Protein backbone atom coordinates (compact mmCIF):
# COMPACT_ATOMS: atom_id res chain seq x y z
CA UNK A 1 0.00 0.00 0.00
CA UNK A 2 1.47 3.36 -1.01
CA UNK A 3 1.33 6.32 1.32
CA UNK A 4 0.63 9.90 0.29
CA UNK A 5 3.66 12.17 -0.28
CA UNK A 6 3.41 14.02 3.04
CA UNK A 7 3.26 10.91 5.22
CA UNK A 8 7.00 10.87 5.93
CA UNK A 9 6.99 14.53 6.95
CA UNK A 10 4.01 13.95 9.25
CA UNK A 11 5.74 10.98 10.87
CA UNK A 12 8.91 13.00 11.42
CA UNK A 13 6.88 15.83 12.95
CA UNK A 14 5.08 13.41 15.25
CA UNK A 15 8.37 11.88 16.42
CA UNK A 16 9.79 15.34 17.08
CA UNK A 17 6.81 16.27 19.26
CA UNK A 18 7.01 12.89 20.98
CA UNK A 19 10.64 13.57 21.89
CA UNK A 20 9.66 17.00 23.25
CA UNK A 21 7.00 15.39 25.44
CA UNK A 22 9.48 12.74 26.60
CA UNK A 23 11.93 15.47 27.60
CA UNK A 24 9.22 17.18 29.67
CA UNK A 25 8.25 13.84 31.20
CA UNK A 26 11.81 13.04 32.25
CA UNK A 27 12.51 16.49 33.71
CA UNK A 28 11.34 15.76 37.28
CA UNK A 29 12.83 12.25 37.37
CA UNK A 30 15.88 11.45 39.40
CA UNK A 31 18.79 11.10 39.27
CA UNK A 32 19.37 14.39 37.52
CA UNK A 33 22.61 14.54 35.53
CA UNK A 34 23.89 17.77 37.10
CA UNK A 35 27.48 17.34 35.97
CA UNK A 36 26.40 16.80 32.37
CA UNK A 37 24.19 19.88 32.63
CA UNK A 38 27.06 22.06 33.87
CA UNK A 39 29.41 20.79 31.16
CA UNK A 40 26.86 21.40 28.40
CA UNK A 41 25.94 24.82 29.81
CA UNK A 42 29.57 25.90 29.79
CA UNK A 43 30.15 24.50 26.31
CA UNK A 44 27.09 26.16 24.74
CA UNK A 45 27.85 29.46 26.47
CA UNK A 46 31.50 29.40 25.42
CA UNK A 47 30.69 28.89 21.73
CA UNK A 48 27.73 31.30 21.68
CA UNK A 49 28.50 34.29 23.88
CA UNK A 50 31.03 36.12 21.67
CA UNK A 51 29.17 35.70 18.34
CA UNK A 52 25.92 36.72 20.04
CA UNK A 53 27.44 39.91 21.45
CA UNK A 54 29.02 40.79 18.10
CA UNK A 55 25.72 40.26 16.25
CA UNK A 56 23.73 42.25 18.84
CA UNK A 57 25.67 45.49 18.22
CA UNK A 58 24.87 45.91 14.49
CA UNK A 59 21.38 44.50 15.04
CA UNK A 60 20.58 47.21 17.58
CA UNK A 61 22.26 49.82 15.38
CA UNK A 62 20.23 48.91 12.29
CA UNK A 63 16.97 49.02 14.23
CA UNK A 64 17.85 52.38 15.76
CA UNK A 65 18.81 53.86 12.39
CA UNK A 66 15.63 52.69 10.66
CA UNK A 67 13.34 53.73 13.51
CA UNK A 68 15.12 57.06 13.86
CA UNK A 69 14.75 57.77 10.16
CA UNK A 70 11.06 56.88 10.23
CA UNK A 71 10.30 58.98 13.30
CA UNK A 72 12.10 61.94 11.74
CA UNK A 73 9.89 61.67 8.67
CA UNK A 74 6.66 61.76 10.69
CA UNK A 75 7.89 64.28 13.26
CA UNK A 76 7.95 61.92 16.23
CA UNK A 77 11.62 62.08 17.14
CA UNK A 78 10.80 61.97 20.85
CA UNK A 79 9.59 58.37 20.51
CA UNK A 80 12.72 57.03 18.82
CA UNK A 81 14.13 55.58 22.03
CA UNK A 82 10.96 53.77 23.03
CA UNK A 83 10.32 52.29 19.61
CA UNK A 84 13.87 51.05 19.05
CA UNK A 85 14.36 49.69 22.57
CA UNK A 86 11.03 47.86 22.59
CA UNK A 87 11.81 46.36 19.18
CA UNK A 88 15.19 45.17 20.42
CA UNK A 89 13.92 43.72 23.71
CA UNK A 90 10.72 42.10 22.46
CA UNK A 91 11.80 40.85 19.04
CA UNK A 92 15.47 41.13 18.15
CA UNK A 93 17.03 39.96 21.39
CA UNK A 94 15.34 36.54 21.79
CA UNK A 95 15.56 35.79 18.07
CA UNK A 96 19.26 36.64 17.83
CA UNK A 97 19.95 34.59 20.95
CA UNK A 98 18.06 31.56 19.66
CA UNK A 99 19.59 31.71 16.19
CA UNK A 100 23.11 31.79 17.59
CA UNK A 101 22.39 29.00 20.05
CA UNK A 102 20.89 26.87 17.28
CA UNK A 103 23.70 27.66 14.86
CA UNK A 104 26.61 27.25 17.29
CA UNK A 105 25.55 25.19 20.29
CA UNK A 106 22.72 23.23 18.66
CA UNK A 107 24.80 22.13 15.69
CA UNK A 108 27.58 20.90 18.00
CA UNK A 109 25.01 19.09 20.14
CA UNK A 110 23.50 17.44 17.07
CA UNK A 111 26.92 16.37 15.78
CA UNK A 112 27.84 14.86 19.16
CA UNK A 113 24.62 12.87 19.46
CA UNK A 114 24.77 11.86 15.80
CA UNK A 115 28.27 10.46 16.18
CA UNK A 116 27.15 8.55 19.26
CA UNK A 117 24.21 7.15 17.32
CA UNK A 118 26.19 5.87 14.33
CA UNK A 119 28.70 4.31 16.75
CA UNK A 120 25.72 2.53 18.34
CA UNK A 121 26.39 4.04 21.76
CA UNK A 122 22.74 5.04 22.09
CA UNK A 123 21.63 1.46 21.35
CA UNK A 124 24.14 0.16 23.92
CA UNK A 125 22.70 2.49 26.57
CA UNK A 126 19.17 1.24 25.87
CA UNK A 127 20.35 -2.39 26.10
CA UNK A 128 21.89 -1.62 29.50
CA UNK A 129 18.62 -0.13 30.70
CA UNK A 130 19.88 3.49 30.70
CA UNK A 131 17.51 6.04 29.21
CA UNK A 132 19.35 8.17 26.62
CA UNK A 133 16.75 10.89 27.05
CA UNK A 134 17.28 11.18 30.79
CA UNK A 135 21.04 10.71 30.62
CA UNK A 136 21.93 12.81 27.55
CA UNK A 137 18.99 14.79 26.16
CA UNK A 138 17.46 16.39 29.26
CA UNK A 139 20.72 18.01 30.49
CA UNK A 140 21.45 19.34 27.01
CA UNK A 141 17.99 20.82 26.52
CA UNK A 142 18.04 22.43 29.97
CA UNK A 143 21.51 23.83 29.26
CA UNK A 144 20.28 25.36 25.98
CA UNK A 145 17.31 26.92 27.79
CA UNK A 146 19.47 28.35 30.59
CA UNK A 147 22.04 29.78 28.19
CA UNK A 148 19.27 31.31 26.07
CA UNK A 149 17.84 33.15 29.08
CA UNK A 150 21.22 34.52 30.18
CA UNK A 151 22.32 35.47 26.67
CA UNK A 152 18.98 37.16 26.04
CA UNK A 153 19.67 39.58 28.87
CA UNK A 154 23.14 40.28 27.52
CA UNK A 155 21.84 40.85 23.98
CA UNK A 156 19.17 43.22 25.30
CA UNK A 157 21.77 45.34 27.09
CA UNK A 158 24.26 45.31 24.20
CA UNK A 159 21.55 45.99 21.62
CA UNK A 160 20.09 48.90 23.58
CA UNK A 161 23.54 50.42 24.06
CA UNK A 162 24.25 50.00 20.35
CA UNK A 163 20.95 51.62 19.44
CA UNK A 164 21.63 54.46 21.87
CA UNK A 165 25.05 55.08 20.32
CA UNK A 166 23.76 55.10 16.74
CA UNK A 167 20.78 57.31 17.56
CA UNK A 168 22.65 59.88 19.66
CA UNK A 169 25.94 59.99 17.76
CA UNK A 170 24.91 59.36 14.14
CA UNK A 171 21.39 60.85 14.07
CA UNK A 172 21.96 63.76 16.46
CA UNK A 173 19.39 62.50 18.93
CA UNK A 174 19.32 63.74 22.51
CA UNK A 175 20.15 61.30 25.33
CA UNK A 176 17.40 62.69 27.54
CA UNK A 177 14.66 62.19 24.94
CA UNK A 178 15.92 58.69 24.15
CA UNK A 179 15.70 57.57 27.78
CA UNK A 180 12.54 59.51 28.65
CA UNK A 181 10.49 58.03 25.81
CA UNK A 182 11.62 54.53 26.78
CA UNK A 183 10.54 54.97 30.40
CA UNK A 184 7.23 56.47 29.26
CA UNK A 185 6.16 53.58 27.02
CA UNK A 186 8.05 50.49 28.26
CA UNK A 187 6.71 48.24 31.00
CA UNK A 188 7.90 45.20 32.92
CA UNK A 189 5.91 42.62 30.86
CA UNK A 190 8.01 43.64 27.85
CA UNK A 191 11.02 42.15 29.60
CA UNK A 192 9.09 39.08 30.75
CA UNK A 193 7.89 38.21 27.25
CA UNK A 194 11.46 38.53 26.02
CA UNK A 195 12.72 36.06 28.62
CA UNK A 196 9.80 33.69 28.02
CA UNK A 197 10.56 33.73 24.30
CA UNK A 198 14.22 32.99 24.96
CA UNK A 199 13.29 30.10 27.26
CA UNK A 200 10.92 28.54 24.71
CA UNK A 201 13.33 29.14 21.83
CA UNK A 202 16.12 27.45 23.77
CA UNK A 203 13.86 24.45 24.38
CA UNK A 204 12.99 24.22 20.69
CA UNK A 205 16.64 24.50 19.63
CA UNK A 206 17.70 21.79 22.09
CA UNK A 207 14.91 19.36 21.19
CA UNK A 208 15.38 19.74 17.43
CA UNK A 209 19.15 19.28 17.70
CA UNK A 210 18.66 16.21 19.90
CA UNK A 211 16.06 14.71 17.57
CA UNK A 212 18.18 15.07 14.45
CA UNK A 213 21.21 13.79 16.35
CA UNK A 214 19.33 10.67 17.41
CA UNK A 215 18.02 10.02 13.89
CA UNK A 216 20.81 10.57 11.36
CA UNK A 217 21.27 8.70 8.12
CA UNK A 218 23.97 6.05 8.02
CA UNK A 219 27.59 7.15 7.92
CA UNK A 220 29.42 10.42 8.62
CA UNK A 221 27.61 12.15 5.75
CA UNK A 222 24.33 11.40 7.50
CA UNK A 223 25.57 13.21 10.61
CA UNK A 224 26.55 16.26 8.55
CA UNK A 225 23.16 16.31 6.85
CA UNK A 226 21.43 15.98 10.23
CA UNK A 227 23.33 19.01 11.55
CA UNK A 228 22.27 21.12 8.57
CA UNK A 229 18.67 19.96 8.88
CA UNK A 230 18.57 20.71 12.60
CA UNK A 231 19.64 24.32 12.05
CA UNK A 232 17.13 24.90 9.23
CA UNK A 233 14.23 23.26 11.10
CA UNK A 234 15.04 25.25 14.23
CA UNK A 235 15.03 28.52 12.32
CA UNK A 236 11.61 27.78 10.80
CA UNK A 237 10.09 26.77 14.14
CA UNK A 238 11.56 29.81 15.88
CA UNK A 239 9.99 32.30 13.50
CA UNK A 240 6.63 30.50 13.59
CA UNK A 241 6.66 30.37 17.40
CA UNK A 242 7.67 34.02 17.59
CA UNK A 243 4.63 35.04 15.55
CA UNK A 244 2.30 33.10 17.87
CA UNK A 245 3.88 34.42 21.08
CA UNK A 246 3.90 38.01 19.82
CA UNK A 247 0.24 37.81 18.81
CA UNK A 248 -0.74 36.38 22.20
CA UNK A 249 1.25 39.03 24.06
CA UNK A 250 -0.29 41.91 22.14
CA UNK A 251 -3.78 40.52 22.80
CA UNK A 252 -3.30 39.77 26.50
CA UNK A 253 -1.09 42.66 27.68
CA UNK A 254 -2.43 46.16 27.00
CA UNK A 255 0.07 48.87 26.03
CA UNK A 256 1.24 51.20 28.77
CA UNK A 257 -1.07 54.13 29.34
CA UNK A 258 -4.17 52.52 27.81
Secondary structure, 3 states (H helix, E strand, C coil): CCCCCCHHHHHHHHHHHHHHHHHHHHCCCCCCCHHHHHHHHHHHHHHHHHHHHHHHHHHHHHHHHHHHHHHHHHCCHHHHHHHHHHHHHHHHHHHHHHHHHHHHHHHHHHHHHHHHHHCCHHHHHHHCCCCHHHHHHHHHHHHHHHHHHHHHHHHHHHHHHHHHHHHHHHCCCCHHHHHHHHHHHCCHHHHHHHHHHHHHHHHHHHHHHHHHHHCCCCHHHHHHHHHHHHHHHHHHHHHHHHHHHHHHHHHHCCCCCC
